[in-house]
Amino acid sequence: MHLAKRWTPGLTMLLLAACGQTVAPAEQPDVAVDAADDVATDEILDDTGDDGAASDAIADAAVDAAPDATADVASDGADAPDVAPDVGQCAIDDDCMGKLSLSPCQLPHCTAGVCAAIKNPAACCLDSDCDDGNECNTHKCDQLQHKCTNVAIANCCSGKVLLQDASFESGQDGFVATDGPTNGNVSWQQTAWRAHGGKKSLYFGNACHTYDNSMTPAGACKPLLSDTQPVATTLLSKTYLLPKDKKAQAHFWLWLDTEPSYAKTIQPGVCNPPCNAASTCIQVAGAPVCEPEKDVLSLQVLAQDAPPASVFWSTQIDKTTLGDPQNPAPMPFQDALDAAA
């Protein structure tokens, strides 16, 4: 693998979770997660969360009571009542209309003969008023119209069992790196550069923020192409026993910018059968050829007594996150294991 002057990728967050969907009762293997090839990683995160929601609040209504007063007034020879009726008294909800000061999130209600304010289920004042009980939805309140908006969260894992949440704030969070023999100054390292959710990320590169191992700060971070060597790396997680009744999957935030795919610089072809995820179909000497891509990050599941199963290839996003962290949607582990079997 011969690399040039591109920025290196990084992981900001990696979350391993098992979701609530039921799968076949077959015994699932112990697996390790392997992030291989040229990539930097920021953190592993759980995409099922909500931004903090305020606690539900139901206003306790004050009872508007008229002062205790008597007015003995004679009119046309008839005695007036000794006590004026209490404006907070009621028999039905309609008796409370106009008697209480209500917010848009409240309705008048008659309780035990007394008017009180209760929550209006059709309106909201806080985001928490919009909680529909679905952890894979956002819960937002339009403060002007007092209407709720619930939107599905991309790549959300409902009913999850969290296997690992690696944020890389204090190190590599149990991941073990193995670098190629010619990596030189290019390796996995904790850094504050391009963090996503916290202050740190896990980054694969050198001090010049590239994976060109000929570049050094002492050399003004200029490439010395004659000295460039190929780099390769593996980042291996701990081993996990996957639950039998849930689909396990990984969620992660990735910042990546590597050399473009061959189809960006060489005439693309039409290959039949289609190329696998790690290759690109290009024209070579007038014929379509599946050419293995370089500078590729893959996420694999390593299971007992089974071949490695690929969950994600950076070729799926054209080997770049376009300058911003992205949260790809990898295949569930079991689907990958079944496809590799």
N, C-alpha and C positions, 0 to 999 in steps of 0.2 A: 504494500500500500504506500503510495507516494503522495504526500500531502503538500499543499501550498499554503497560501497566506490567509486563509479565512479565519473568522472568529470561531472560537470553540463553543460547544454547547454546554448547558448546565441544567441540573435537576434542582428544582426548588422544593419539591415536596413529594413524598411517595406514600400512598396509603394502600394497605392491603386489607380488604374487607370481604366478608361473606354476606351476601344479600339474601332476602327472604324468599326468593323464588325456589320452589321445590325442584329437585333434580332426582334422577334415578337413584334408588337406594344402594347402588353398588358402592363398595368400599373405595374411597378416594385416597390417593397416595400422599405421603409426605412430600412437600415440594419446597424448593428454594427458588427465589426469583433472581434472575440473572440479567443485568443490564450490560450489554457487550458492545464493543467497538467505540467509535469516536463520538463521545457525547459528554455534555456536562449536565448535572442535575441540581435543581434548587431545593425542592422540598417535596414531601409526600403529604397529601392532604386528603381529608375526607370531604367529598363534595356533597355530602348530604346535609350539611348544616345550614342553618339560617343565620343571617346577621342578627345580633342580639335583639330579642324582642322584649318590649316592655311588658310587665306583668299585667294580667287582666285586671281591670278596675271597674267596679260597678258602683256608681255614686249612690251613697246613702242619701235619700231625699229628706230634706227637712220638711216638717209639717207646718204649713202656714196656718197659724191659728189666730183668730181674731181675739182681741183683748176681751177679758171678762168684763162686761159692762152691762148695765141695765139702763133702759130708757123708758121711763113711765110717761107716755105721751097719750093724751086724750084726743081723739079725732072723731068727730061726728058722734060723740057719746059712746064710742067703742074703745075698750082698753087695748093698747098695743101689747105684744108679748113682752114678758119680763126680760128675756135674753135673746140677743140676735143670734141667728144660726152660725156655727163655726165654719169658716170657709174651707177648712181642711177635712170636714166630715163628708162621707160619701156612702152610697149604696152600691153603685156600679162605677166602672172606669170612666164613663162619660161624665159623671158628676165632677171629675177632677180636671176637666178641660178648662184651661185658663187660670187655674188656681195655683200652679206651680211654675217656678222658673226652671226651664229644662234646657239641656244642651242638645245638639243634634243627635246625640247618641242615646237619648233617654225618651221614655214614653210615660205618660201618667198612668197610675194604677191604683185601684182601690183595694186596700188590704185591711181587713178587720175594721172596716168603717172609716179608715183614715187614708187620705191621699198620700201617695209616695211615688218617687221616680224609680223606674226600672230600666234596664238596658234595652235599647232598641236593636233587635236582631238584624234589622235591615240596614243599619248604618254603622259607621266606625269613626272613632276619633284617634285611636292608637293602632299601630301595626299589629299589636297583640290581639286586637278585636277581630282580626281577619284570619286568625289561626284556624285552619280547617282540619287540623289533625293529621295532615299529610306531610311527613318530614321531607318529601321530595318536591314540595311547592314552596315558593316564596310567599310571604304574607305581608302585603303592603296596603296601606290605607291612603287614599286620595284625600288630603286634608281639606280641599276646597269643596269637593262633592260628597265627601264622607261615604265613599264607596270602596269596597275591597277589590283588590286585584291579586289573584293567585296564579302564578306562572310556574310551570314545571322546571325544575333545576336540571340542567344538562348533566348526564352521566351520574345521576344520583343513585345511591344504593339504599333501598328501603329495608327496614327490619334488619339492619346490619349487625354483624358480630365483628368487631374490630380486631384484626390480627396484629397489625402494626401500624403506627402512625409515625413516620420519620420526618422530622422537620429540619434536621441537620443544624439545629441551633447550638448544640454542644459537641458536635463531632459527626462521625459517620453513622451513628445510630445502629450499630451492629453490622453494617455492611463491610465486607472485606474486599479490598481491591487487589487485583493482580495485573501488573503492567507488562507490556511487551519488552523484550530485551533491548530494543533500540529506542525506547521512548525518550531517553535523555531527561530534559527538564519538563516534560509533559506528563502530568499525573493528576489523580483525583485529589482535591484539596477543598477544605472548608473556606468559604470566602463571603464577604459582605457584598460582592459584586453581583448585581442582577438577582437579588433575593426577591421572592414573590410574596409570601404571606408573613414572614418574619424578618429577621435582620440578617440571616445567613442562608447560604445555599451550598450545595456540593457541586464543585466545578471541575471539569476535566480540561486542563490546559496548562499554560505556563504563565510567568509573570508578565508577559507581553500580551496576555489575553488572546492567545492564538494556540493552535496545536501544531504549528511549524516549529519543530525542535531546533532549528538553526537560528531562531531569533532569541536574543538575550537583551536585557536592559543595558548591559555594558556595550552592546553593539547598536544602541539606539533603536532596538526592536526592528531592525531591518533584516529581511530574509537573506540568508546565504545559501542559495539553492544547491550549491555543490555539497553542502554539509547536511542537507535535509535527509532524515531517515524516516521510514514508516513507523507509525505508532499504532498500538492496539491495546485494549484494556478490557477487563472484566470486573464487574461489581456484583458480588454475590451476597444475597441476604441470608438470614438464618433459615432454618428448616421449620415448616409449619405443617400441622396435621389439619387438612381441610375438613370442615363439617360435612357430614353425609347429606344433610337435608337443605343445603344452601349452595348457591352458585358463587364461588369465590372469584374476585377480580381485583385488579390494581387500578388505582386512580393516581395520577401524578401530574405535576406541572413541569413543563419542559421549556427551556430556552435553547434554541438550536440554530446554528448557521454554519453549514459546511459547504463543500464544493457542490455545485449544482449537478443534477442528474445528467447523464449522457444525452438524453433527449433534448436538453437545452442547447447543446453545442454541436451535436451530430445529428444527421438526418434520421428521424424516427422511422421505424419499420412497423410492419404488421406481422406478428409472430403467431403461428398456429401449431401447437397449442400456445396459449398465452404464457408469458414469462412469469416466474414466481415473484413474490414480493420484493426479493432482494436483487432483482435484475431488471434491466430495461431493454426493450426491443429497439434496436437501431439497425440501419443499413450498413453493412460491411461488404465491400466489393460487389455492391448491387444486390445483395441478398439479406433478408432479415435475420438478425442474430440476437439471442438473449444474452446480453453482456452483464455479468455481475457488477453491481455498483460498488464503488469505494466510499469511504467516509460515511458509513451507515451505522446507526444505533438500532439495536434490536432489544426487545424485552422478551425473555424466554422463561418458561416454567420447566424446571428440572425435577422430574418425578422418578420415584423408585421403579426400576424395571420397565422404563419407557424412554423412548427417544426424546430429546429436547423439543418442546412445543413453543412455537413463536406466538406471542400475544400481540406484539406491536413491532412494526418496522418504520424507521423514520422516512423511508421512501413513500409511505402513505401520505405524508404531508410535504412531499417534495424536498425533504431534508432541510427544511427551514421553518421557523415559527414567525417569519416576517417581522422580526424586530420586537416582538412581545411574547411573554410567556403564553403557552397554550396548554390546555387540558385535554389531551387526546382521549378517545373512547376505545380502550383495548377490548379484545374479545374476553369473555369469561374464561377462567383457567380450564374448566372441564371441556368446553368447546374446543380449545386449542389442543388439549391432550387427546380428545377423540379424533381430531383431524390428523394429528401426527401418528396415531396408532396404525 
